[in-house]
Amino acid sequence: MEKPGNEVDFETMTIREGMVEVIVPKLDYYRVSPNEYVPSRAPVFYNPLMKENRDLTVLVANVIRREVERNLCFGDSMAGVGVRSIRVLTEAGWDEAYANDSSGRAFATIVMNARMNRLEDRLHASKMDANIFHIAHSLSGNRFDMLDLDPFGTPVGFLDTCFHAVKHGGVLSVTATDTANLFGVHKRAARMLYGVNVLKTGFMREIGVRVLLKAVAEAAARSERGIDPIVSVTRRHYVKVFVKVLKGRKHAFKSVSQIKFLKVRRIGKIYEPLGVVDVEEIGNSDSLLLGPLYTGETYSREWIEKMLLQKTEKTLVDKDVFKNLEILVSDNQKIIGSIDLTGLASSLRVNPPSRSLIIERLLKEGFKACRSGFDNNCIRTDAGLVELVRIIRSL
Ligand SMILES: C[S@@+](CC[C@H](N)C(=O)[O-])C[C@H]1O[C@@H](n2cnc3c(N)ncnc32)[C@H](O)[C@@H]1O
């Protein structure tokens, strides 16, 4: 691997995250409010608020560690200070990690952090473009059991090569922070980068997850691989998905066959989801079509239950991370799209109804209903808007 192009020539501080200590740029210089940083202005990227994102990586890595006996190797394409790799080695007991970043200062920081954590023999730092890093690990024997891609903004330019670097049965995790594109706020950019027509609905976070999974499934299929989502989350300014990678045309066909359109009807400010439409049916549709989107399951109950088992163990994973997983696993995603109760109440000029009360009433009347694991204030139901309005008015 390459020698550092730069040094740690900036002021640093030592922080503790999870069970490890690492050196990061002095955060005070990039702080804009007590709890807010602009890490992209720092010489090397480190965002303390993304601990929850790295916590998920640790939970998934722990599930794999408990089931696989052989040596496990983690790939970190855009590693920043290297904290994710260090946590996977330390907290999940993986054997080796390759932490890469195109920045020389990041490279130097990773080397320093590996030394500080006595991981020089198991943590290999490199300084190259992420696509080259993926190709450098594309030969069988060099591929990763888990690869994490965590870029600034959209991951689309790096997805294709990821699938060369992950083993059959391995896991790829992808973060996207271009939520304005994924959520349909920037419609033209969504079209350009993801090849989708989406617009801002009350359930835009779910749309964002399904747009990202669509891009991941298509990139996988180009390498004759399929994906099985393990866990998909959206918080604050990012969407993150973990998918199991399965080699073979059969798997590729299966995952791309989940890419369909969501039919919606616009009534005032509300978008009512009307079900999933296959590509062949598009011509007959007289309502709005959003997508194409990945319409399969966005998580695996089995995996999340195994991740949740770690809640009772000695762990420094945030309580909120477990709480969100519990909400996610209670979300019945057989129905795609949801209704924004706050938006609906505002259209009806009534106070926002209690979500749990509405769910209770719907279930009593024999409808399916649950809260959305993605969008706050949204409920997923097979009841139509007419029934919902009737129930809200009767409260
Ligand atoms: C969002 S930060 C990664 C944060 C890190 N994964 C973490 O959990 O703390 C994105 C990183 O990607 C690096 N980067 C940007 N473009 C890159 C490229 N083309 N190849 C490799 N690294 C790149 C940046 O230097 C930056 O450190």
The ligand as an SDF file (V2000), in Angstrom:
LIG
                    3D

 27 29  0  0  0  0  0  0  0  0999 V2000
  -18.2790   10.9950    5.0030 C   0  0  0  0  0  0  0  0  0  0  0  0
  -16.5650   10.8660    5.1200 S   0  0  0  0  0  0  0  0  0  0  0  0
  -16.3090    9.2580    5.7480 C   0  0  0  0  0  0  0  0  0  0  0  0
  -16.5000    9.1200    7.2070 C   0  0  0  0  0  0  0  0  0  0  0  0
  -16.1160    7.7930    7.7920 C   0  0  0  0  0  0  0  0  0  0  0  0
  -16.5990    6.6730    7.0170 N   0  0  0  0  0  0  0  0  0  0  0  0
  -16.6240    7.6980    9.2280 C   0  0  0  0  0  0  0  0  0  0  0  0
  -17.4620    6.8180    9.5530 O   0  0  0  0  0  0  0  0  0  0  0  0
  -16.1860    8.4920   10.0660 O   0  0  0  0  0  0  0  0  0  0  0  0
  -16.0910   10.6700    3.4630 C   0  0  0  0  0  0  0  0  0  0  0  0
  -14.6050   10.4150    3.2770 C   0  0  0  0  0  0  0  0  0  0  0  0
  -14.3960   10.0430    1.9190 O   0  0  0  0  0  0  0  0  0  0  0  0
  -13.1410   10.5510    1.4920 C   0  0  0  0  0  0  0  0  0  0  0  0
  -13.2300   10.5770    0.0250 N   0  0  0  0  0  0  0  0  0  0  0  0
  -13.8360   11.4880   -0.7660 C   0  0  0  0  0  0  0  0  0  0  0  0
  -13.7620   11.1020   -2.0590 N   0  0  0  0  0  0  0  0  0  0  0  0
  -13.1240    9.9080   -2.0800 C   0  0  0  0  0  0  0  0  0  0  0  0
  -12.7860    8.9860   -3.1100 C   0  0  0  0  0  0  0  0  0  0  0  0
  -13.0940    9.2280   -4.3780 N   0  0  0  0  0  0  0  0  0  0  0  0
  -12.1530    7.8600   -2.7670 N   0  0  0  0  0  0  0  0  0  0  0  0
  -11.8430    7.5970   -1.4640 C   0  0  0  0  0  0  0  0  0  0  0  0
  -12.1320    8.4350   -0.4490 N   0  0  0  0  0  0  0  0  0  0  0  0
  -12.7780    9.5720   -0.7510 C   0  0  0  0  0  0  0  0  0  0  0  0
  -13.0270   11.8760    2.1820 C   0  0  0  0  0  0  0  0  0  0  0  0
  -11.6620   12.2490    2.3110 O   0  0  0  0  0  0  0  0  0  0  0  0
  -13.7020   11.6050    3.5340 C   0  0  0  0  0  0  0  0  0  0  0  0
  -12.7630   11.2490    4.5120 O   0  0  0  0  0  0  0  0  0  0  0  0
  1  2  1  0
  2  3  1  0
  2 10  1  0
  3  4  1  0
  4  5  1  0
  5  6  1  0
  5  7  1  0
  7  8  2  0
  7  9  1  0
 10 11  1  0
 11 12  1  0
 11 26  1  0
 12 13  1  0
 13 14  1  0
 13 24  1  0
 14 15  1  0
 14 23  1  0
 15 16  2  0
 16 17  1  0
 17 18  1  0
 17 23  2  0
 18 19  1  0
 18 20  2  0
 20 21  1  0
 21 22  2  0
 22 23  1  0
 24 25  1  0
 24 26  1  0
 26 27  1  0
M  CHG  2   2   1   9  -1
M  END
$$$$
